[in-house]
Amino acid sequence: MSSESLDSTIAIEPSHRVLVCQHQSCLRNGADATLQAFQALTTPESNSEFKVESSGCLGQCNIGPTVRVLPDETWYAWVKPSDVPKIVQQHLQKGQPVQEKLNPRIHGRFFG
């Protein structure tokens, strides 16, 4: 087997996992559309950068849709489909969390 064919059979683990809550309160706030927005930006090239998964309740009801990024434990609140491109470009591709969408309960930032 040549090294070229071997390279094409090796699966590359993504550097991030993106969990999008699909539980009741998040769904009421549009989490299904948020998940679809992440999935729409998933390409063969992005597979090494991130993997998108639906998740059960992430325990952040009333500030959803909630998105959790692993392994760095970044939590986002009130994520709308229009926020997704910025999260992908700024955080998943460049490593810089989107400050204005950080979950205030977890990251200690309060809005008001």
Secondary structure by P-SEA (a helix, b strand, c coil): ccaaaaaaabbbbbcbbbbbbccaaaaaacaaaaaaaaaaaccccccccbbbbbbccccccccccbbbbcccbbbbccccccaaaaaaaccccccccccccccccccccccc
